Amino acid sequence: MRKFLRGGQLSGYRTYIISATGILSAVAAYLVGDTDLFTMCQAIFTLGGIYFLRRSNENKGNNNGKNS
């Protein structure tokens, strides 16, 4: 059960999965007609920002104190 709660094999990919799911939901809501183009773009840019913020934080910890 602990492995499930901590994410198991997907523990490092949870943020990416949530961002991708949100982007797909925003596109689907636009295609169905629930939202307009501006709202869809706003959601996509927000979720894309979360993805790139997570990616930049991962890269900061990999240089182990070395200045590059």
N, C-alpha and C positions, 0 to 999 in steps of 0.2 A: 504494500500500500504506500510506503514511503517513496518508492521509486515513481509511482504514479503521481503523487502529490508534488514531487520535485521536478516533474517533467519527463523523466526517463530519457530516452534517446533524443527527444525533441527539446530538451531543456534550453539549448542555446538558440533555438529557432522560434520560440514562442512569439517574440515581437514581430518577426517577419511574417509569421502565419496570420497574426491578428491584423497587421497592416494590409496584407494581400486580401484577406477576407473583407476588410472594410472597403477597400478599393472596388472589389467585385460587387459588393452590396451597393455602393454609390452608383456604379455604372448600371446595375440592374434596376435601381430605383429610377434612374433617368429614362432608361428604355421603356419601363412600364408606364411612366408618366407621373410618378409620385413627386418628383422634384424637377426643378428647372436646371438649365445648363450651368448657371452660376453656382448653385448649391452643390452640384456634382463636382465641379472643378475645385471648389473650396474644400470639400471633403478629401479629394484626391491629393491636393497639395499638403493638407494637414497630415494625412497618413503617410505620404511620402517623406515629409519632414521628420516624422517619428522614425522611419526606417533609416534615414541618413544620419540622424542624431545618434541612434544606436550604433551604427557602423563607425562613426567617428570616435565614440567612446571606446569601442573595442580596439581600435588602432592605437589609442593613447597608452594603453597598458602593455603593449607588445614590445616596446623598446627598452624596458627594464632599466630606466634611469639614464640611458644613453641619449645624448643630444644628437639629433639628426636633422 
